[in-house]
């Protein structure tokens, strides 16, 4: 079994949950004729044929999902998080179900940036889809090196994950302090020849402070939200379900948090936003776009239904058609606060 196959199998199987499980199917919404609807959007100057992106960490490098549908139907693919050197990730158990979601502490298992460029990028280039590379580093210099390599290799955008610990700052995550977020953003921009999108953590007191810092550092776009830190405990053994004790919470339960944070960030900075967090239907995606997102990412829903991104796309088009819009992008920023 290939490394990526093993990861996907682990994610699908998960751990037993105590409450409601993520639904196993997501019926496609019935939509009127929407052939006249323009689905294209722009993200940091890059055109996406539609606003739906497969989220990093849930889609691998696309090979497995390509067995279900043509990857060219997506607006974009945000590849599994890359590091400068290969990583095996954290020890299991590292996936656990929760009511309306899941916890994960996979730990950035990946083959490394060089292997991605050599083995996976040529496959992705066979499809008419925007390729977004997601990167994580322990030092600003590591981010810079990866940005250079990936820019030269020809990815369309680079998503910079700032939820990683900065070893030069005592292990503090870049995404928790404005000055650290600005530092890594500047380093990424210094070495990238393609747009840089900074992925924000929700595990902060005020996400708009981090958004402004990333903007000041030169970010071309922002993506949010990353997972919320959570924990589950087996009451019989009294041990945490995850071997790393805590993990990142994702799935439908986090959608209201994501909508709120996208709305706050969109009012604080003028950068385009890739909204994510709990999206499994067209209406979920529409909420994020109305809150201010230019495009949306689908993640955890993929583990229950591999066709989820296409159903979200069709649901968005249906909403645009019912509301008499000529383009899906007209939803962006359309919320009417009381």
URGI-V501643 format. One record per pair of residues at least 6 apart in sequence whose C-alpha atoms are under 8 Angstrom apart, sorted by sequence separation. I is the first residue (numbers start at 1). GAP is how many residues later the second one is. D is the distance in Angstrom with one decimal. If there is no record, write none. Layout:
BEGIN
I:GAP:D  I:GAP:D
END
This chain:
BEGIN
41:6:5.9  42:6:5.9  59:6:7.2  65:6:7.7  96:6:5.6  97:6:6.2  137:6:5.6  165:6:4.6  166:6:5.5  174:6:4.9  175:6:5.5  201:6:7.6  233:6:5.6  234:6:6.0  240:6:7.7  266:6:8.0  278:6:7.6  279:6:5.9  289:6:6.8  302:6:5.7  320:6:7.3  40:7:7.0  41:7:5.4  95:7:7.2  96:7:5.1  124:7:7.4  136:7:6.9  165:7:5.1  166:7:5.7  174:7:5.1  189:7:6.6  200:7:7.6  233:7:4.1  234:7:5.9  266:7:7.5  289:7:7.3  301:7:6.2  302:7:7.5  320:7:6.9  40:8:5.6  41:8:6.6  95:8:5.8  96:8:6.5  135:8:7.2  150:8:7.9  164:8:8.0  165:8:4.0  166:8:6.2  188:8:7.2  232:8:5.7  233:8:5.4  288:8:7.2  320:8:5.7  40:9:4.4  41:9:6.1  62:9:7.4  94:9:7.9  95:9:4.6  164:9:5.0  165:9:6.3  231:9:7.1  232:9:5.7  39:10:6.3  40:10:4.5  41:10:5.9  94:10:5.5  95:10:6.6  163:10:5.4  164:10:6.2  174:10:7.4  200:10:7.4  231:10:7.8  232:10:7.5  298:10:7.5  39:11:4.7  40:11:6.6  94:11:4.9  95:11:7.2  135:11:7.4  147:11:7.3  162:11:6.8  163:11:5.9  164:11:7.5  200:11:7.3  211:11:7.5  231:11:7.8  262:11:7.6  285:11:6.2  298:11:6.0  317:11:6.3  320:11:7.6  39:12:6.9  94:12:5.4  162:12:5.0  163:12:5.1  276:12:7.5  316:12:6.9  162:13:4.8  163:13:7.6  185:13:7.3  232:13:8.0  262:13:6.6  275:13:5.9  231:14:6.7  232:14:7.6  275:14:7.4  62:15:7.6  90:15:6.8  91:15:7.9  231:15:4.7  90:16:5.5  198:16:6.9  230:16:5.7  231:16:6.3  62:17:7.7  89:17:5.7  90:17:5.0  133:17:7.6  143:17:8.0  229:17:6.8  230:17:5.5  258:17:7.5  59:18:7.8  61:18:5.3  89:18:4.3  229:18:5.6  230:18:5.9  258:18:6.6  275:18:5.3  279:18:7.3  280:18:6.8  59:19:7.8  60:19:6.1  61:19:6.2  88:19:7.9  89:19:5.5  90:19:7.6  162:19:6.8  229:19:4.7  230:19:5.7  258:19:5.5  273:19:7.1  274:19:5.7  275:19:7.6  279:19:5.6  54:20:7.6  59:20:6.8  60:20:5.0  88:20:7.7  89:20:4.1  228:20:5.2  229:20:5.9  257:20:8.0  258:20:7.7  273:20:4.7  274:20:6.1  275:20:6.2  276:20:5.7  277:20:7.7  278:20:7.6  279:20:7.3  53:21:6.3  56:21:7.7  59:21:6.8  87:21:6.7  88:21:4.8  89:21:7.6  198:21:6.5  227:21:4.8  228:21:4.9  272:21:6.8  273:21:5.5  274:21:4.9  275:21:4.6  276:21:5.0  277:21:7.7  278:21:7.6  280:21:5.4  52:22:6.2  53:22:5.4  54:22:6.4  55:22:6.9  56:22:4.8  57:22:6.9  58:22:7.1  87:22:5.0  88:22:6.7  133:22:6.7  162:22:7.8  197:22:6.0  200:22:7.1  202:22:7.8  227:22:5.2  228:22:7.0  255:22:5.3  272:22:6.0  273:22:6.8  274:22:5.3  275:22:6.3  276:22:6.7  277:22:7.6  278:22:7.2  279:22:7.0  52:23:5.1  53:23:4.4  54:23:4.9  55:23:5.3  56:23:5.1  57:23:4.5  86:23:7.5  87:23:5.3  132:23:6.3  135:23:7.3  196:23:5.7  197:23:5.7  198:23:6.5  199:23:5.8  200:23:6.2  201:23:7.1  202:23:5.9  227:23:5.5  254:23:5.9  255:23:4.5  274:23:6.8  276:23:7.9  278:23:7.6  50:24:6.9  51:24:5.6  52:24:6.7  53:24:5.4  54:24:5.8  55:24:7.4  56:24:4.8  57:24:6.2  86:24:5.7  87:24:6.4  131:24:5.5  132:24:5.9  133:24:6.4  134:24:5.9  135:24:6.3  136:24:6.5  195:24:7.9  196:24:5.4  197:24:4.4  198:24:4.8  199:24:4.5  200:24:5.3  201:24:5.9  202:24:6.3  254:24:5.5  255:24:6.7  49:25:7.6  50:25:4.6  51:25:8.0  53:25:6.8  56:25:6.3  83:25:7.8  86:25:4.4  87:25:7.0  131:25:5.3  132:25:4.7  133:25:4.8  134:25:4.5  135:25:5.3  136:25:5.3  160:25:7.8  175:25:6.3  176:25:7.5  195:25:5.7  196:25:6.6  197:25:5.0  198:25:6.0  199:25:5.8  200:25:5.9  201:25:5.0  202:25:7.0  203:25:6.2  252:25:7.4  253:25:6.4  263:25:7.9  266:25:7.5  49:26:5.2  82:26:7.3  85:26:7.3  86:26:4.0  130:26:6.2  131:26:6.7  132:26:5.5  133:26:5.9  134:26:5.9  135:26:5.9  136:26:7.0  138:26:6.7  175:26:5.9  195:26:7.8  197:26:6.6  199:26:7.2  200:26:6.2  201:26:7.1  202:26:6.2  203:26:6.9  228:26:7.8  251:26:6.6  252:26:3.9  262:26:6.8  266:26:5.4  48:27:5.0  81:27:6.1  83:27:7.3  85:27:4.6  86:27:7.7  132:27:6.6  134:27:6.7  137:27:6.6  138:27:6.1  139:27:5.7  176:27:7.4  199:27:6.9  201:27:7.7  250:27:6.5  251:27:4.3  252:27:6.5  266:27:7.5  281:27:7.6  285:27:7.0  48:28:6.7  81:28:8.0  82:28:6.1  84:28:5.5  85:28:6.8  136:28:6.5  138:28:5.2  139:28:6.5  160:28:7.9  176:28:5.9  250:28:6.4  251:28:7.3  252:28:7.2  259:28:6.7  263:28:4.6  280:28:6.5  81:29:7.0  82:29:7.5  83:29:5.3  84:29:5.5  137:29:7.9  138:29:5.8  139:29:6.8  181:29:6.6  185:29:6.0  189:29:6.6  255:29:7.5  259:29:5.3  262:29:6.1  263:29:5.8  280:29:7.8  282:29:7.1  283:29:8.0  80:30:7.4  82:30:5.7  83:30:6.0  84:30:7.7  189:30:7.2  258:30:7.6  262:30:6.3  281:30:6.9  282:30:4.3  286:30:6.3  82:31:5.7  178:31:6.3  182:31:5.0  186:31:4.8  260:31:7.6  262:31:6.8  281:31:4.9  282:31:6.5  285:31:7.0  178:32:4.9  181:32:6.2  182:32:5.0  185:32:5.2  186:32:6.2  259:32:6.3  280:32:6.6  282:32:7.0  283:32:6.9  113:33:6.9  117:33:7.4  177:33:6.8  181:33:5.8  182:33:7.8  184:33:8.0  185:33:6.6  186:33:7.9  225:33:5.7  282:33:4.0  283:33:6.9  286:33:8.0  176:34:7.3  178:34:7.9  179:34:6.8  182:34:6.6  183:34:6.8  185:34:6.3  224:34:7.1  281:34:6.7  282:34:4.6  114:35:8.0  175:35:6.8  178:35:5.2  182:35:4.6  294:35:6.8  113:36:7.9  117:36:6.6  158:36:7.1  160:36:7.0  162:36:7.1  163:36:8.0  178:36:7.6  181:36:7.9  225:36:7.5  283:36:7.7  113:37:7.8  157:37:5.7  158:37:6.4  159:37:6.1  160:37:6.0  161:37:6.4  162:37:6.3  163:37:7.3  224:37:7.8  225:37:7.8  282:37:7.6  156:38:6.4  157:38:5.2  158:38:5.0  159:38:4.6  160:38:4.7  161:38:5.1  162:38:6.6  163:38:6.0  224:38:6.8  294:38:5.8  155:39:7.7  156:39:7.5  157:39:6.1  158:39:6.0  159:39:5.7  160:39:5.8  161:39:7.3  162:39:7.4  293:39:5.8  157:40:7.2  159:40:6.4  292:40:5.2  293:40:6.9  143:41:7.2  147:41:6.1  151:41:5.9  152:41:7.8  290:41:5.4  291:41:7.0  292:41:4.0  151:42:5.4  289:42:5.9  290:42:4.8  291:42:5.3  292:42:7.3  140:43:7.2  144:43:5.6  148:43:5.3  151:43:6.0  289:43:4.5  290:43:4.6  291:43:6.9  292:43:7.9  140:44:5.1  143:44:7.0  144:44:5.0  147:44:5.7  148:44:5.5  289:44:6.3  290:44:4.7  291:44:5.7  143:45:5.8  144:45:8.0  147:45:4.9  148:45:7.4  286:45:7.0  289:45:7.7  290:45:4.9  141:46:7.1  144:46:7.3  145:46:7.3  147:46:7.9  140:47:6.1  144:47:5.4  140:48:7.7  144:48:7.5  251:48:7.8  222:49:6.8  224:49:7.4  251:49:5.4  8:50:7.9  221:50:5.2  222:50:6.4  223:50:5.5  224:50:6.5  225:50:6.9  226:50:7.7  227:50:7.5  250:50:6.6  251:50:6.9  82:51:7.6  220:51:6.6  221:51:5.0  222:51:4.9  223:51:4.5  224:51:5.3  225:51:5.7  226:51:7.2  8:52:7.7  77:52:7.1  79:52:7.5  81:52:7.4  82:52:6.0  83:52:5.9  219:52:8.0  220:52:7.5  221:52:5.8  222:52:6.3  223:52:5.9  224:52:5.7  225:52:5.8  76:53:5.4  77:53:6.3  78:53:6.4  79:53:6.2  80:53:7.6  81:53:4.8  82:53:4.7  83:53:5.4  84:53:7.2  221:53:7.7  223:53:7.3  224:53:7.4  75:54:6.1  76:54:4.4  77:54:5.3  78:54:4.5  79:54:5.4  80:54:6.5  81:54:5.4  82:54:6.1  83:54:6.1  207:54:7.1  211:54:6.6  215:54:7.3  72:55:5.2  74:55:6.4  75:55:6.4  76:55:5.9  77:55:5.9  78:55:5.9  79:55:6.0  81:55:6.7  4:56:6.5  71:56:6.4  72:56:4.8  73:56:7.5  76:56:7.1  78:56:6.5  208:56:6.7  212:56:7.1  215:56:7.4  71:57:7.7  72:57:5.1  208:57:5.4  211:57:7.7  212:57:6.3  71:58:7.0  84:58:6.6  207:58:7.2  211:58:7.1  5:59:7.5  61:59:6.6  202:59:7.8  208:60:6.2  84:61:7.9  62:62:7.4  84:62:6.4  61:63:7.6  83:63:7.8  159:64:7.9  21:76:7.2  21:77:7.1  22:77:7.6  20:78:7.5  21:78:5.9  22:78:5.5  56:78:6.7  17:79:7.1  19:79:6.6  20:79:4.7  21:79:5.8  22:79:6.1  15:80:6.1  16:80:6.8  17:80:4.8  18:80:6.8  19:80:4.7  20:80:5.9  21:80:7.1  49:80:8.0  14:81:5.2  15:81:4.3  16:81:6.0  17:81:5.4  18:81:6.9  19:81:7.9  48:81:7.7  78:81:7.9  14:82:5.2  15:82:5.4  17:82:6.9  48:82:6.5  14:83:6.0  11:84:6.4  10:85:7.2  46:110:7.4  46:111:8.0  103:127:7.0  103:128:7.5  105:137:7.2  104:138:7.9  105:139:6.8  105:141:7.2  105:142:4.7  104:143:5.0  105:143:6.5  103:144:5.4  104:144:5.2  96:145:6.9  103:145:5.2  104:145:6.8  96:146:7.0  102:146:8.0  103:146:4.6  95:147:6.9  102:147:5.7  103:147:6.6  93:148:7.1  94:148:5.2  101:148:6.9  102:148:5.6  93:149:5.2  94:149:6.3  101:149:5.5  102:149:6.3  45:150:7.8  92:150:7.2  93:150:5.5  94:150:7.4  101:150:4.1  44:151:6.3  92:151:6.0  100:151:6.2  101:151:6.0  91:152:6.6  100:152:5.5  101:152:6.2  44:153:7.9  91:153:7.8  94:153:7.9  100:153:5.4  90:154:7.4  99:154:7.8  44:176:5.5  44:177:5.6  43:178:7.2  102:198:7.8  101:199:7.6  55:221:7.9  44:227:7.9  44:228:6.3  22:229:7.8  43:229:6.2  22:230:8.0  43:230:7.5  43:231:7.7  74:235:7.4  74:236:7.2  73:237:7.5  68:238:7.2  69:238:7.7  68:239:7.6  59:240:7.5  58:241:5.4  65:241:6.6  53:242:7.5  55:242:5.1  57:242:7.7  58:242:6.4  51:243:7.2  52:243:6.2  53:243:6.1  54:243:5.5  55:243:5.4  56:243:7.3  59:243:7.6  51:244:4.4  52:244:5.2  53:244:4.5  54:244:5.2  55:244:4.8  58:244:6.9  51:245:6.0  52:245:5.7  53:245:6.3  54:245:6.3  58:245:7.5  52:246:7.1  43:251:6.6  42:252:7.1  43:252:7.2  41:253:6.9  26:254:7.7  41:254:7.1  26:255:7.8  54:255:6.9  53:256:7.4  52:257:6.4  52:258:7.9  52:260:7.4  52:261:6.0  51:262:7.3  50:263:7.3  39:278:7.1  51:278:7.9  22:279:7.7  25:279:6.4  26:279:6.6  24:280:4.8  25:280:5.7  37:280:6.8  23:281:6.4  24:281:6.4  22:282:6.8  26:282:6.8  29:282:7.2  28:283:5.3  31:283:7.6  34:283:6.5  37:283:7.4  27:284:7.8  31:284:7.3  34:284:6.6  37:284:6.9  26:285:7.7  29:285:7.3  28:286:7.7  29:286:5.9  31:286:7.9  32:286:6.4  28:287:7.5  31:287:4.9  34:287:5.8  40:287:7.6  41:287:7.9  30:288:7.8  33:288:7.7  37:288:7.4  38:288:6.2  39:288:5.9  40:288:7.4  41:288:5.9  29:289:7.9  32:289:7.1  37:289:5.1  38:289:4.3  39:289:5.3  40:289:7.3  32:290:7.6  36:290:7.0  37:290:5.1  38:290:6.3  39:290:7.2  12:291:5.3  37:291:6.9  11:292:6.8  12:292:7.2
END
